[in-house]
Amino acid sequence: MLAAHTSQPLDLPAELAGPGALVERCRAGDEAAWRSLYDEHFEFAWRTARRLGLPEADVEDAVQESFQVAWQQLPTFTWGRFTTWLYRIVANVVSARLRRRRVRDVFAGLFGRAEPGEDTIDGRLEARHTLRSVERILRRLSREKREAFALFEIEGLTHEQIAELTGARVETVRTRLFYARREFQALARELGVEP
């Protein structure tokens, strides 16, 4: 009796049954299908990024980045609603962008940097002072921590991109970055450049 039940396909709701024909066509390299998927979900991704707190000026770039990630990760999407999966990607992209923005804001606050675009002698002197202070702190980090910190926080690369560039495992990059952030903050306090 049990064998008869297990041989029957599961009767799942459509949104849980699998990726759907459009996604399957995208996986097969159908550009028209990808364009349709993109067009169908662009507004959703845009609203999601905006509602998660991303400034409007950054939303379109974040949505483009999210769809790039979705395209690269499409083989990993195996079940559930596409919008649920896309939401998670958009949320991760937005989180990373907001984190980088916070780091830049912290640097600006730490080092008293002039407002962007302020092209005055004082502004240029403060910018130079900021750069020297950051360089001084970075020099005191180990090479591995400095590399992870600079590539992630300053250059905006992902953990995966840093791992590829440095030849380290992604987990190792994450660990180095965690300790680099902690050490950077401690060194900033030690050098008296804490806000």
C-alpha positions in Angstrom: 0.0 0.0 0.0 2.8 2.4 0.9 4.6 1.7 -2.4 1.5 2.8 -4.3 1.4 6.1 -2.5 5.1 6.9 -3.0 5.0 6.2 -6.7 2.4 8.9 -7.2 3.7 12.4 -8.0 3.1 14.9 -5.2 0.3 17.3 -5.8 1.9 20.5 -4.8 0.5 24.0 -5.3 1.9 25.5 -8.6 4.2 28.0 -6.7 5.8 25.1 -4.8 6.0 22.6 -7.6 9.1 23.8 -9.3 10.7 26.6 -11.1 8.2 26.8 -14.0 8.5 26.8 -17.7 9.8 30.3 -18.0 12.7 29.6 -15.6 13.5 26.4 -17.4 13.7 28.2 -20.7 16.0 30.7 -19.1 18.2 27.9 -17.9 18.3 26.6 -21.5 19.7 29.9 -22.6 16.6 31.4 -24.1 17.3 35.2 -24.0 13.6 36.1 -24.8 12.6 34.1 -21.8 15.1 35.9 -19.6 13.9 39.2 -20.8 10.3 38.2 -20.0 11.3 37.0 -16.5 13.2 40.2 -16.0 10.3 42.4 -17.2 7.8 40.4 -15.1 9.8 40.9 -11.9 11.6 44.2 -12.3 8.9 46.3 -10.5 8.8 43.7 -7.7 12.6 43.9 -7.3 12.6 47.7 -7.5 9.9 48.0 -4.8 11.7 45.5 -2.6 15.0 47.3 -2.8 13.3 50.7 -2.0 11.3 49.3 0.9 14.4 47.7 2.4 15.8 51.2 2.7 18.0 51.7 -0.3 18.1 55.4 -1.5 16.2 55.8 -4.7 19.3 56.9 -6.5 20.9 53.5 -5.9 17.8 51.3 -6.5 18.2 50.7 -10.2 21.8 49.6 -9.9 20.9 47.3 -7.0 18.1 45.7 -9.1 20.5 45.2 -12.0 23.0 43.6 -9.7 20.3 41.4 -8.2 19.2 40.1 -11.6 22.8 39.4 -12.5 23.1 37.3 -9.3 19.8 35.6 -10.2 21.1 34.8 -13.7 24.3 33.3 -12.3 22.5 31.4 -9.6 19.6 30.2 -11.7 20.8 26.6 -11.6 20.4 26.6 -7.8 16.7 27.6 -7.9 14.9 24.2 -7.6 11.6 24.8 -6.0 9.3 27.5 -4.5 8.2 30.8 -5.9 10.6 32.7 -8.1 9.6 35.9 -6.3 10.5 34.5 -2.9 14.0 33.4 -4.2 14.5 36.8 -6.0 13.4 38.6 -2.8 16.3 36.9 -0.9 18.8 37.9 -3.6 17.6 41.6 -3.6 17.6 41.7 0.2 21.3 40.4 0.2 22.3 42.9 -2.4 20.6 45.8 -0.6 22.2 44.7 2.7 25.6 44.7 1.2 25.1 48.1 -0.4 23.8 49.6 2.9 26.7 48.1 4.8 29.3 49.6 2.4 27.5 52.9 2.6 27.7 52.7 6.4 31.4 52.0 6.2 32.0 55.0 3.9 29.9 57.1 6.3 31.9 55.9 9.3 35.1 56.7 7.5 33.8 60.2 6.7 32.7 60.6 10.4 35.9 59.1 11.7 38.1 61.3 9.7 36.0 64.5 9.5 35.9 64.3 5.7 34.3 67.2 3.9 31.0 66.7 2.2 31.3 65.0 -1.2 31.8 67.5 -4.0 33.1 70.2 -1.7 36.1 71.4 -3.6 37.7 73.8 -1.2 41.2 73.9 0.2 39.8 72.7 3.6 37.9 69.9 1.9 40.9 68.7 0.0 43.1 68.9 3.1 40.5 66.9 5.1 40.3 64.3 2.3 44.1 63.9 2.3 44.1 63.6 6.1 41.3 61.0 5.8 43.3 59.0 3.3 46.5 59.1 5.4 44.6 58.0 8.5 43.0 55.1 6.7 46.3 54.1 5.2 48.0 54.2 8.6 45.4 52.0 10.2 45.4 49.6 7.2 49.2 49.3 7.4 48.9 48.0 10.9 46.6 45.1 9.9 48.1 41.8 8.7 48.4 41.5 4.9 45.5 39.0 4.8 43.2 41.1 6.9 44.1 44.3 5.1 43.5 42.7 1.7 40.1 41.3 2.7 39.0 44.6 4.4 40.1 46.9 1.5 38.7 44.7 -1.2 35.3 44.3 0.5 34.7 47.6 2.4 36.5 50.0 0.1 36.4 48.3 -3.4 33.0 46.7 -2.8 33.9 43.2 -4.0 31.9 40.2 -2.8 33.3 37.4 -0.6 33.4 35.2 -3.6 35.2 37.7 -5.8 37.8 38.2 -3.0 38.3 34.5 -2.6 38.9 34.2 -6.4 41.4 37.0 -6.4 43.3 35.9 -3.3 43.1 32.1 -3.8 41.5 31.8 -0.3 38.3 29.9 0.5 35.1 32.0 0.9 34.9 31.0 4.6 38.5 32.2 5.1 37.7 35.5 3.5 34.7 36.0 5.8 36.8 35.1 8.9 39.5 37.5 7.8 37.0 40.3 7.2 35.3 39.8 10.6 38.6 40.1 12.4 39.8 42.9 10.2 36.8 45.0 11.0 37.2 44.4 14.7 40.9 45.3 14.6 40.3 48.4 12.3 37.9 49.8 14.9 40.3 49.1 17.8 43.2 50.7 15.9 41.0 53.8 15.0 40.2 54.2 18.7 43.9 53.7 19.6 44.9 56.4 17.1 42.3 58.8 18.5 40.2 59.0 15.3 37.0 57.6 16.8 34.0 59.9 16.2 
